[in-house]
């Protein structure tokens, strides 16, 4: 199967990054979001990102214009035509994703592959909402998508070998490095990363060190480019909490219990960089 036309659902940070890498790799992209205002902001954001590439002489103005021509905003999922692949990047809630995939199953052509960018939810459970579970797969990009090379590819219980092969080859055409991962909570990336962040929050909660010093230890001692508390702020503390809850529920092991301080910050609305305040203060 040859992927040519891609539908990206969700014009948030991840969805826009996914759309951009497909556009720059010669795929036609339809972009949908429930908010038309968000789509307009998203198109402007992608345009700005590509202008930076022109300024750096990484692409010409003509090439940039050609890339932008491959993007088609749509006001309804049903208006997407001849879609070969859908990549969903909506809110990380199982009921929302299942409802969306049920709708996509009814609207998309029979050959269309349905991929989810979920960072922790079971692919098998999402696929169960459709009549084509063999064509449902996880395609977990890293943030920021245009920069990060990794794509975790997660098969559901019924995902076919053919669909896996197509997504693996498509990931390589995006100049990404695909890694196959089994369908367990958090996959590999977040199963390792989130407990580390959670433990850093416990370290702050228990008064072991100041937040600046916790981050300094990991940056200077472990050569991490960003401290775990700063990274949590960039990811979003609500997202961190959700993933920890998914791990805790999925494995039933208290080593994944979210730190009470993380819960407190989320309840306070201190969600990180996106709202201007998390463990650190940011300019909104």
Secondary structure in CASP SS format (residue, H / E / C, confidence):
PFRMAT SS
TARGET T0000
AUTHOR 0000-0000-0000
METHOD secondary structure of the structure
MODEL  1
X C 1.00
X C 1.00
X C 1.00
X C 1.00
X E 1.00
X E 1.00
X E 1.00
X E 1.00
X E 1.00
X C 1.00
X C 1.00
X C 1.00
X H 1.00
X H 1.00
X H 1.00
X H 1.00
X H 1.00
X H 1.00
X H 1.00
X H 1.00
X H 1.00
X H 1.00
X H 1.00
X C 1.00
X C 1.00
X C 1.00
X C 1.00
X E 1.00
X E 1.00
X E 1.00
X E 1.00
X E 1.00
X C 1.00
X C 1.00
X C 1.00
X H 1.00
X H 1.00
X H 1.00
X H 1.00
X H 1.00
X H 1.00
X H 1.00
X H 1.00
X H 1.00
X H 1.00
X H 1.00
X H 1.00
X H 1.00
X H 1.00
X H 1.00
X H 1.00
X H 1.00
X H 1.00
X H 1.00
X H 1.00
X C 1.00
X C 1.00
X C 1.00
X C 1.00
X C 1.00
X H 1.00
X H 1.00
X H 1.00
X H 1.00
X H 1.00
X H 1.00
X H 1.00
X H 1.00
X H 1.00
X C 1.00
X E 1.00
X E 1.00
X E 1.00
X E 1.00
X C 1.00
X C 1.00
X H 1.00
X H 1.00
X H 1.00
X C 1.00
X C 1.00
X C 1.00
X C 1.00
X C 1.00
X E 1.00
X E 1.00
X E 1.00
X E 1.00
X C 1.00
X C 1.00
X C 1.00
X C 1.00
X C 1.00
X H 1.00
X H 1.00
X H 1.00
X H 1.00
X H 1.00
X H 1.00
X H 1.00
X H 1.00
X H 1.00
X H 1.00
X H 1.00
X H 1.00
X H 1.00
X H 1.00
X C 1.00
X C 1.00
X C 1.00
X C 1.00
X C 1.00
X E 1.00
X E 1.00
X E 1.00
X E 1.00
X C 1.00
X C 1.00
X C 1.00
X C 1.00
X C 1.00
X C 1.00
X H 1.00
X H 1.00
X H 1.00
X H 1.00
X H 1.00
X C 1.00
X C 1.00
X C 1.00
X C 1.00
X C 1.00
X H 1.00
X H 1.00
X H 1.00
X E 1.00
X E 1.00
X E 1.00
X E 1.00
X E 1.00
X E 1.00
X C 1.00
X C 1.00
X C 1.00
X C 1.00
X C 1.00
X C 1.00
X C 1.00
X C 1.00
X E 1.00
X E 1.00
X E 1.00
X E 1.00
X E 1.00
X E 1.00
X C 1.00
X C 1.00
X C 1.00
X C 1.00
X C 1.00
X H 1.00
X H 1.00
X H 1.00
X H 1.00
X H 1.00
X H 1.00
X H 1.00
X H 1.00
X H 1.00
X H 1.00
X H 1.00
X H 1.00
X H 1.00
X C 1.00
X C 1.00
X C 1.00
X E 1.00
X E 1.00
X E 1.00
X E 1.00
X E 1.00
X C 1.00
X C 1.00
X C 1.00
X C 1.00
X C 1.00
X C 1.00
X C 1.00
X H 1.00
X H 1.00
X H 1.00
X H 1.00
X H 1.00
X H 1.00
X H 1.00
X H 1.00
X H 1.00
X H 1.00
X H 1.00
X H 1.00
X H 1.00
X H 1.00
X H 1.00
X H 1.00
X H 1.00
X C 1.00
X C 1.00
X C 1.00
X C 1.00
X C 1.00
X H 1.00
X H 1.00
X H 1.00
X H 1.00
X H 1.00
X H 1.00
X H 1.00
X H 1.00
X H 1.00
X H 1.00
X H 1.00
X H 1.00
X C 1.00
X C 1.00
X C 1.00
X C 1.00
X C 1.00
X H 1.00
X H 1.00
X H 1.00
X H 1.00
X H 1.00
X H 1.00
X H 1.00
X H 1.00
X C 1.00
X H 1.00
X H 1.00
X H 1.00
X H 1.00
X H 1.00
X H 1.00
X H 1.00
X H 1.00
X H 1.00
X H 1.00
X H 1.00
X H 1.00
X H 1.00
X H 1.00
X H 1.00
X C 1.00
X C 1.00
X H 1.00
X H 1.00
X H 1.00
X C 1.00
X C 1.00
X C 1.00
X H 1.00
X H 1.00
X H 1.00
X H 1.00
X H 1.00
X H 1.00
X H 1.00
X H 1.00
X H 1.00
X C 1.00
X C 1.00
X C 1.00
X E 1.00
X H 1.00
X H 1.00
X H 1.00
X C 1.00
X E 1.00
X C 1.00
X C 1.00
X C 1.00
X E 1.00
X C 1.00
X C 1.00
X C 1.00
END
